[in-house]
C-alpha cells in the first residue's frame, strides 16, 4: 500500500478532534476528555487498532445506543479488597479508567485491590490501564471477555472470546507491560495488516479450506483466528471468561453472544498490587534489571533480530510519533473529520 495513502497527524491535533466529536455526541466534559486522551495516547503508542482506527466504531456504537455517554459506573457490592461494579453501559474507556483508579485506591489501603466490572463496553487497549497503574508504582493485572470470536482448538465454530489479558510492572520511569489477546493476532491487528496489504509473519488463523493462513483477509472472512498456543490459549480464554463473569456477576462470552449481535455489555477485571507494602520493595527494581539483563544477553538467531521485553517497542514508537506525528490512513482521518 502506498505511503501516499497515509498522513501524519500531531498528537495534540488528534486529541483535540476526538474531544470535539465526543462533546458533540453529548459526552460529559470529563468523560469526553478522558476518552479523547485514551484514544490519542493509544494511537501515539502505535496501537492504532484500538486508537484512531477504532474511533469511528466508537462513534457508531454511541449513535446506536450501545454506549451511553451519560451513565456512570457504580459499586454494587463490597467484600474487603474486592468490589463488584455495574458499568451501566457507560463508555468503556472511562469506565475502565475509573475501575483502575479504584483498584489502586483499594491497594493503597489493603495492599491489593480487585474491581470486577460488569455491563460495560470495550476498554479499547487494555494495556493503557496497565501503563497508568505501573507509572504510579502499582503492579497490575486485568482482563476482559468478548463476544464469541475465537474457535477452541479443533472447533470450526467460535464459542470463545479472544479475551485480552494485561500484566504490568513499574520499571525505571516507564513500565514493563504485556497486553495480549487470546488469538495469535487480534482482529484489530488483522484489519491493520489487511489495510497495509501485508501478510502475517506466522499463521494467524484458518482459511475456507481449513488450512492455516498468513493472509489477514482470509482469516477475517472465516472468522477463525488461531488461539495462542493452540489448545492452551483456548483453555486460557475459557478460564478468563469464567473468572470475569463470576467475579463481576456479569455476562459470559456465551451469554453476550446470545443477547447481542455486536459487542457490548462485557465483563472485566482490574487488579492492583501495592508493591511498596512488600518486604522486598527496596530490591524490586534491581531484581527486574537483573532479569532483563539476562533476557537481553540471549544469543540471537540472527544478528538483525531484536530482543524486546513487553512494552519496549511502545516506548520507541511513542517517541517517533511525537516527533513525526501519528500515521493515519487518509480515509480514516477524513471520516473522523466528517463526523
Residue pairs with C-beta under 8 A, 6 or more apart in sequence:
1 195
1 196
1 197
5 329
5 330
5 331
6 327
6 328
6 329
6 330
7 327
7 328
7 330
7 333
8 324
8 325
8 326
8 327
8 328
9 52
9 325
9 326
9 328
9 333
10 325
10 326
11 40
11 43
11 44
11 321
11 322
11 325
11 326
14 39
14 40
14 43
14 52
14 326
14 328
15 36
15 37
15 39
15 40
16 36
17 336
17 337
18 35
18 36
18 39
18 40
18 55
18 336
19 32
19 33
19 36
21 55
21 59
21 336
21 339
22 31
22 32
22 35
22 36
22 69
23 29
23 32
24 339
25 59
25 62
25 63
25 69
26 69
26 70
27 35
27 69
27 91
28 69
28 70
31 69
31 90
31 91
31 94
32 69
34 93
34 94
34 97
35 58
35 91
35 93
35 94
38 93
38 97
38 124
38 125
38 128
39 51
39 52
39 54
39 55
39 58
39 93
39 124
40 51
40 52
41 51
41 128
42 48
42 50
42 51
42 124
42 125
42 128
43 51
43 52
43 321
43 326
43 328
44 51
44 318
44 321
44 322
44 326
45 51
45 314
45 317
45 318
45 321
46 313
46 314
46 317
46 318
46 321
47 125
47 127
47 314
48 192
48 326
48 327
48 328
49 186
49 187
49 188
49 189
49 191
49 192
50 124
50 125
50 188
51 124
51 125
52 326
52 328
52 332
52 333
52 336
53 188
53 191
53 192
53 195
53 328
53 329
53 332
54 124
54 188
55 336
56 332
56 335
56 336
56 339
58 67
58 124
59 339
61 67
61 121
61 262
61 264
62 69
62 91
64 262
66 89
66 121
66 262
66 264
67 89
67 90
67 91
67 92
67 121
67 264
68 88
68 89
68 90
68 91
69 90
69 91
70 90
71 87
71 88
71 89
71 90
72 88
72 90
73 85
73 86
73 87
73 88
73 90
73 95
73 98
73 99
73 117
73 120
74 85
74 86
74 88
75 83
75 84
75 85
75 102
76 84
76 85
76 86
76 249
77 83
77 84
77 249
78 84
80 110
81 106
81 107
81 110
81 111
81 112
81 113
81 114
82 114
82 116
82 247
83 102
83 106
83 113
83 114
83 115
83 116
84 116
84 118
84 247
84 248
84 249
85 99
85 102
85 115
85 116
85 117
85 118
85 248
86 117
86 118
86 119
87 95
87 117
87 118
87 119
87 120
87 121
88 119
89 119
89 120
89 121
89 264
89 265
90 120
90 121
91 121
92 120
92 121
92 122
92 123
92 124
92 266
93 123
93 124
93 128
95 117
95 120
95 121
95 123
96 117
96 120
96 123
96 126
96 128
96 129
96 268
96 270
97 129
97 132
99 115
99 117
99 129
99 268
99 270
100 115
100 129
100 132
100 133
100 140
100 142
100 270
100 272
102 113
102 115
102 270
103 113
103 114
103 115
103 133
103 140
103 270
103 271
103 272
104 113
104 133
104 136
104 138
104 272
105 113
106 112
106 113
106 114
106 115
106 272
107 113
107 138
107 272
107 273
107 274
108 274
111 273
111 274
111 277
112 271
112 272
112 273
112 274
113 271
113 272
114 247
114 269
114 270
114 271
115 269
115 270
116 244
116 247
116 248
116 249
116 250
116 267
116 268
116 269
116 270
117 248
117 250
117 267
117 268
117 269
117 270
118 248
118 249
118 250
118 251
118 267
119 250
119 251
119 265
119 267
120 265
120 266
120 267
120 268
121 264
121 265
121 266
122 144
122 263
122 264
122 266
123 129
123 144
123 268
125 179
126 142
126 143
126 144
126 164
126 165
126 166
126 179
127 166
127 168
127 177
127 178
127 179
127 311
127 314
129 140
129 142
129 166
129 270
130 140
130 142
130 166
130 167
130 168
130 175
130 177
130 179
131 168
131 175
131 177
131 311
133 139
133 140
133 168
133 272
134 140
134 168
134 169
134 170
134 171
134 174
134 175
134 176
134 177
135 170
135 174
135 175
136 170
137 170
137 274
137 275
137 276
138 170
138 272
138 273
138 274
138 275
139 168
139 169
139 170
139 272
139 273
139 275
140 166
140 167
140 168
140 169
140 270
140 271
140 272
140 273
141 166
141 167
141 168
141 269
141 271
141 273
142 165
142 166
142 268
142 269
142 270
142 271
143 163
143 164
143 165
143 166
143 240
143 243
143 244
143 268
143 269
144 163
144 164
144 244
144 266
144 267
144 268
144 269
145 161
145 163
145 240
145 241
145 244
145 245
145 251
145 252
145 253
145 256
145 266
145 267
145 268
146 161
146 162
146 163
146 164
146 253
146 256
146 263
146 266
147 161
147 253
147 256
147 257
147 260
147 262
147 263
148 158
148 159
148 160
148 161
148 253
148 254
148 256
148 257
149 158
149 160
149 161
149 162
149 183
149 187
149 223
149 225
150 158
150 160
150 161
150 162
150 182
150 183
150 225
150 227
150 234
150 237
151 157
151 158
151 159
151 160
151 224
151 225
151 227
151 234
152 159
152 160
152 227
152 231
152 234
152 238
153 227
153 230
153 231
153 233
153 234
154 231
156 210
156 224
158 223
158 224
159 253
159 254
160 182
160 227
160 234
160 237
160 238
160 241
160 253
161 182
161 237
161 241
161 253
161 256
162 181
162 182
162 183
162 186
162 187
162 225
162 237
163 181
163 182
163 237
163 240
163 241
163 244
163 253
164 179
164 180
164 181
164 182
164 186
165 178
165 179
165 180
165 181
165 182
165 236
165 240
166 177
166 178
166 179
166 180
167 177
167 178
167 310
168 175
168 176
168 177
168 178
168 311
169 175
169 176
169 177
169 288
170 275
171 285
171 288
171 292
172 285
174 311
174 315
175 311
176 288
176 292
176 309
176 310
176 311
177 310
177 311
177 314
178 310
178 311
179 310
180 228
181 228
182 227
182 228
182 233
182 234
182 236
182 237
182 240
183 204
183 205
183 225
183 226
183 227
183 228
183 233
184 202
184 203
184 204
184 205
184 225
184 226
184 227
184 228
184 233
185 193
185 200
185 204
185 205
185 216
185 219
185 225
185 226
187 220
187 225
190 200
190 204
190 205
190 216
190 219
190 220
190 225
191 216
191 220
193 199
193 200
193 216
194 216
194 217
194 220
195 329
198 216
199 214
199 215
199 216
200 214
200 215
200 216
201 214
202 214
203 212
203 213
203 214
203 226
204 213
204 214
204 216
204 219
204 225
204 226
205 212
205 213
205 218
205 219
205 222
205 224
205 225
205 226
206 212
206 213
206 219
206 222
206 224
206 226
207 213
207 215
207 218
207 219
207 221
207 222
208 218
208 221
208 222
212 226
213 219
219 225
227 233
227 234
227 237
228 236
229 236
241 252
241 253
242 252
243 269
244 250
244 252
244 267
244 268
244 269
245 251
245 252
245 253
245 255
245 267
247 267
247 269
248 267
248 268
248 269
250 265
250 266
250 267
251 259
251 265
251 266
251 267
252 267
256 263
256 265
256 266
259 265
275 281
275 284
278 284
280 287
292 309
295 307
295 309
296 307
298 307
300 307
321 327
